[in-house]
């Protein structure tokens, strides 16, 4: 057996051994979720490796199957019309080496892409900046800047130094206002505690404000009692205070500059298919309907269902939630992610009749311990007054 052939055998059996090992560990890990407080970074790594090998094999099998289908059609076309004595043998042509090599080549794309997303992509923070023009923006707030983070999901982090790089990017914007739009944790309040010293560095002259996301209510894991679950939420609310964030719970605050004001509104989670306890009417009680308004609402479906056609105009809504599925393509004007089949507005800026929505792609990650093509985001928004 030549070296090249031995190398192929070693690679084949090595790949199979790793695949089986990852599958076994993944299944053991899933079994432990019955007693654990949700998915830990270990569980997410096992799930991610399992998906990597599964998708790689799936692509390989699909390509080979298409090749075999071609052999089947060719065999039929070549032999079926011939007398038996003239038919070639074997009845179907053998599998061409080119097809096997093509299958390996195409399978290498998801394999390397997923590994990059797991080791590098999930911490490859990108800055997205948008300037939005409004005719009725108070003049004092012309040029006012906002930095937004969303979906930190601190329970998934496995590299505090990398997280610090993302926070440094947010700090470097030196914005007038900092806002966080929900999902500080995956499930439990303690998940953010190891990162207090990182996220409490985010400061802005006009303050730091936050809201809750669907994961912050602890709905996705088992609690020994409702009292324990309720205490977890109260603890998480205190953690927002520890971080220096003013948590807005169906309420608003007025920001004042040079004698002029704008309203910052924050609601609890309201999402289509998710928890719906956010009360926009309560949050705007006592607010002048002509005031310039910015809304913090975790789920973009709230804007789609309740905000964009609300009798009271809300000028700008800042959301998150979708993560852009942590997988997709955003290059050269091409934007695609599987999440678009669930959410109309899944990333970036949308508008309807002068009412704007910005959906942050998320700072952290969940379940799949990686990002491929849809990178973690720090958002800065500049408000500008449109000149008539």
C-alpha positions in Angstrom: 0.0 0.0 0.0 1.5 3.4 -1.1 1.8 6.3 1.2 -1.0 8.3 -0.5 -3.4 5.3 -0.1 -2.4 4.8 3.5 -3.0 8.5 4.1 -6.5 8.3 2.7 -7.3 5.3 4.9 -6.0 7.1 8.0 -8.0 10.2 7.2 -11.1 8.1 6.5 -11.0 6.1 9.7 -9.9 9.1 11.7 -12.9 11.1 10.4 -15.2 8.2 11.3 -13.7 7.8 14.7 -14.1 11.5 15.5 -17.6 11.5 14.1 -18.7 8.6 16.3 -17.0 10.2 19.4 -18.6 13.5 18.9 -22.0 11.9 18.4 -21.7 9.8 21.6 -20.5 12.8 23.7 -23.3 14.9 22.2 -26.0 12.3 23.2 -24.6 12.0 26.7 -24.6 15.8 27.0 -28.2 16.1 25.8 -29.1 13.5 28.5 -27.5 15.7 31.1 -29.7 18.6 30.2 -32.5 17.1 32.2 -30.7 18.0 35.4 -28.6 21.0 34.2 -29.8 24.6 34.2 -29.9 24.8 30.4 -27.2 24.5 27.9 -23.7 25.2 29.0 -20.8 26.1 26.7 -19.8 22.4 26.8 -23.3 21.4 25.5 -23.1 24.1 22.8 -19.7 22.9 21.7 -20.9 19.3 21.4 -24.0 20.4 19.5 -21.9 22.6 17.2 -19.4 19.8 16.4 -22.3 17.3 15.9 -23.9 19.8 13.4 -20.5 20.3 11.7 -20.0 16.6 11.0 -23.7 16.0 10.2 -23.9 18.8 7.6 -20.5 17.8 6.1 -21.7 14.2 5.6 -25.1 15.4 4.3 -23.4 17.5 1.6 -21.1 14.6 0.7 -24.0 12.1 0.5 -26.1 14.5 -1.6 -23.4 15.0 -4.2 -22.7 11.3 -4.5 -26.4 10.6 -4.7 -26.8 13.1 -7.6 -23.8 11.4 -9.3 -25.5 8.0 -8.8 -28.7 9.3 -10.2 -26.8 10.4 -13.3 -25.3 6.9 -13.6 -28.8 5.4 -13.3 -30.2 7.7 -16.1 -27.1 7.1 -18.3 -27.4 3.4 -17.9 -31.1 3.4 -18.8 -30.5 5.6 -21.8 -27.6 3.5 -23.0 -29.0 0.0 -22.5 -32.8 0.0 -22.3 -33.3 0.3 -26.1 -30.7 -2.3 -27.0 -31.3 -6.0 -27.4 -30.1 -8.0 -24.5 -27.2 -9.4 -26.5 -25.9 -5.8 -27.2 -26.2 -4.4 -23.7 -23.0 -3.3 -22.0 -21.9 -4.7 -18.7 -22.1 -3.6 -16.0 -25.6 -2.3 -16.7 -24.8 1.0 -15.1 -21.4 2.8 -15.5 -19.1 2.9 -12.5 -18.9 5.9 -10.2 -16.5 8.4 -11.7 -13.5 9.5 -9.6 -14.4 13.1 -10.4 -17.8 12.8 -8.6 -16.1 11.5 -5.4 -13.5 14.3 -5.5 -16.2 16.9 -6.1 -18.2 15.5 -3.1 -15.1 15.9 -0.9 -14.5 19.4 -2.2 -18.0 20.6 -1.7 -18.3 19.0 1.8 -15.1 20.8 2.8 -16.9 24.2 2.6 -19.4 23.6 5.4 -16.7 21.8 7.4 -14.2 24.6 7.3 -16.9 27.3 7.5 -18.4 25.8 10.7 -15.0 25.4 12.3 -14.1 29.0 11.5 -17.4 30.1 12.9 -16.8 28.2 16.1 -13.2 29.2 16.7 -13.1 32.8 15.3 -16.5 33.9 13.8 -18.4 34.1 17.0 -16.1 36.8 18.4 -15.5 38.6 15.1 -17.3 41.7 16.1 -18.4 44.1 13.4 -19.4 47.7 13.7 -22.5 48.7 11.8 -23.2 52.5 11.6 -26.4 54.1 10.4 -27.4 57.7 10.0 -31.1 58.3 10.0 -32.8 61.6 9.1 -36.0 62.9 10.7 -37.8 66.1 9.9 -39.2 66.5 13.4 -36.0 65.7 15.3 -35.4 68.4 18.0 -32.5 70.6 16.8 -30.5 70.0 19.9 -30.3 66.3 19.1 -29.0 66.8 15.6 -26.0 64.5 15.5 -26.9 62.7 18.6 -25.3 59.2 18.7 -26.5 55.9 20.1 -24.6 52.7 20.6 -26.7 49.5 20.8 -25.9 46.0 21.9 -28.3 43.2 22.0 -28.5 39.5 22.8 -25.4 39.2 24.9 -26.3 35.6 26.0 -23.6 35.6 28.6 -24.2 31.9 29.5 -22.7 30.9 26.1 -19.4 32.8 26.4 -16.2 30.8 26.7 -13.5 33.5 26.1 -13.6 36.6 28.3 -10.7 38.2 26.5 -12.6 38.0 23.2 -15.7 39.5 24.8 -13.6 42.4 26.1 -12.6 43.1 22.5 -16.3 43.5 21.6 -16.9 45.8 24.5 -13.8 47.8 23.6 -15.3 48.3 20.1 -18.5 49.6 21.7 -16.6 51.9 24.1 -14.6 53.3 21.3 -17.7 54.8 19.7 -18.0 57.4 22.5 -21.7 57.7 21.8 -24.1 60.0 23.7 -26.3 57.2 24.7 -25.9 53.4 25.3 -28.8 51.0 25.0 -29.1 47.2 25.4 -32.1 45.5 23.9 -32.5 42.3 25.8 -31.3 38.7 26.4 -28.6 39.4 28.8 -28.5 35.7 29.8 -29.6 32.4 28.3 -31.7 31.5 31.3 -30.3 32.1 34.7 -29.2 35.4 36.3 -25.8 34.0 37.5 -24.6 33.6 33.9 -23.8 37.4 33.6 -22.0 37.6 37.0 -18.5 36.5 35.7 -18.8 39.4 33.2 -19.9 42.3 35.4 -16.4 43.8 35.2 -16.6 43.8 31.4 -20.1 45.1 30.6 -20.1 47.7 33.4 -17.4 49.5 31.4 -20.1 50.8 29.0 -20.9 54.4 29.9 -22.4 57.3 28.0 -23.1 61.0 28.9 -26.9 60.5 28.6 -26.9 57.2 30.4 -27.2 53.5 29.9 -30.6 51.9 29.4 -31.8 48.4 29.0 -34.8 46.1 28.5 -35.6 42.4 28.9 -35.6 39.8 26.2 -37.5 36.5 26.0 -34.6 34.5 27.4 -34.3 36.7 30.5 -37.6 35.4 32.0 -36.2 31.9 32.5 -38.9 30.2 30.5 -36.7 27.6 28.8 -35.4 25.6 31.7 -36.9 23.7 34.6 -37.3 25.5 38.0 -38.0 23.7 41.2 -40.8 26.2 41.9 -42.4 29.3 40.6 -40.9 31.2 43.5 -37.4 30.2 42.4 -38.1 31.3 38.9 -39.5 34.6 40.1 -36.5 35.2 42.3 -34.2 34.5 39.3 -35.9 37.3 37.4 -35.6 39.7 40.4 -32.0 38.9 40.7 -31.4 39.6 37.0 -33.1 43.0 37.4 -30.7 43.8 40.1 -27.8 42.7 37.9 -28.9 45.4 35.3 -28.5 47.9 38.1 -25.1 46.5 39.1 -24.0 46.9 35.5 -25.1 50.6 35.6 -28.0 50.1 33.3 -31.4 51.6 33.9 -33.9 48.8 33.2 -37.0 50.1 31.5 -40.1 48.0 32.3 -43.0 49.3 30.3 -42.0 52.9 31.0 -40.3 55.9 29.5 -37.7 58.5 30.4 -37.1 61.9 29.0 -33.6 62.9 27.7 -33.0 66.6 27.7 -30.4 68.6 25.8 -30.2 72.4 25.6 -33.8 72.7 26.8 -35.2 70.2 24.3 -36.3 66.7 24.9 -36.8 63.3 23.4 -38.5 60.3 24.9 -36.8 56.9 25.4 -39.3 54.1 25.8 -38.6 50.6 27.0 -41.1 47.7 27.0 -40.9 44.1 28.3 -40.7 41.3 25.8 -43.5 41.2 23.2 -42.9 38.8 20.3 -45.0 36.8 17.9 -44.8 33.2 19.0 -43.0 34.2 22.2 -43.8 35.8 25.6 -46.1 38.8 25.1 -46.2 40.9 28.3 -44.8 44.2 27.0 -47.3 47.0 27.4 -46.6 49.8 24.9 -49.6 51.9 26.0 -48.5 51.8 29.6 -45.0 52.7 28.6 -46.3 55.8 26.9 -48.7 57.0 29.6 -48.4 60.7 30.1 -46.2 61.2 27.1 -47.0 63.9 24.6 -48.1 62.3 21.4 -45.9 64.8 19.4 -42.8 64.0 21.3 -39.9 62.5 19.4 -39.8 58.9 20.5 -37.2 56.1 20.5 -38.5 52.6 21.5 -36.4 49.7 22.9 -38.3 46.5 22.1 -36.5 43.1 21.9 -38.4 41.3 19.2 -38.8 43.0 15.8 -42.3 41.4 15.4 -43.5 43.9 18.0 -42.7 46.6 15.5 -44.4 44.7 12.7 -47.5 43.9 14.7 -48.0 46.8 17.1 -45.7 49.8 16.5 -45.5 50.7 12.8 -49.2 51.3 12.5 -49.8 52.6 16.1 -51.9 55.7 16.2 -49.0 57.3 18.1 -45.9 57.8 16.0 -42.8 56.1 17.3 -39.9 57.4 15.2 -37.3 54.8 15.9 -37.5 51.2 17.3 -34.3 49.4 18.3 -34.6 45.6 18.5 -32.6 42.4 18.3 -33.7 38.8 19.0 -33.1 37.1 15.6 -29.2 36.8 15.7 -29.5 36.7 11.9 -29.7 33.0 12.7 -25.9 33.2 13.2 -25.6 31.9 9.7 -26.0 33.5 6.3 -24.5 35.7 3.6 -24.1 39.5 3.7 -21.7 40.4 0.9 -21.7 42.6 -2.2 -25.3 43.5 -1.7 -26.4 39.9 -1.3 -28.3 39.3 2.0 -29.6 35.8 2.9 -30.2 33.9 6.1 -32.6 31.1 6.9 -34.1 33.3 9.6 -35.7 35.4 6.8 -38.3 32.7 6.4 -39.4 33.4 10.0 -38.9 37.2 10.3 -39.7 39.8 7.7 -37.2 42.2 9.3 -34.3 40.2 10.6 -31.2 42.5 10.5 -30.4 46.1 9.7 -32.6 49.0 9.0 -36.3 49.0 7.9 -38.8 51.8 7.6 -42.5 52.3 7.0 -43.9 55.8 6.4 -41.2 57.6 8.3 -41.1 55.0 11.2 -37.8 53.2 11.4 -36.8 49.9 12.9 -33.2 48.7 13.4 -32.6 45.1 14.2 -29.2 44.3 15.8 -27.6 41.0 14.8 -26.7 40.2 18.3 -23.5 40.4 20.4 -23.4 36.8 21.6 -24.6 33.4 20.4 -26.9 30.6 21.5 -27.0 26.9 20.9 -24.6 26.9 17.9 -21.4 28.0 19.5 -20.4 30.0 16.4 -21.3 32.4 13.7 -20.8 32.0 10.0 -21.4 34.9 7.7 -23.6 36.8 10.2 -21.1 38.3 12.5 -21.6 39.6 16.1 -22.6 43.3 16.0 -22.0 46.6 17.7 -24.4 49.2 16.3 -24.0 53.0 16.3 -26.8 55.2 15.1 -26.6 58.9 14.4 -29.8 61.0 14.5 -29.8 63.8 12.0 -32.4 66.5 11.3 -33.6 66.5 7.8 -33.4 69.9 6.1 -36.6 70.7 4.2 
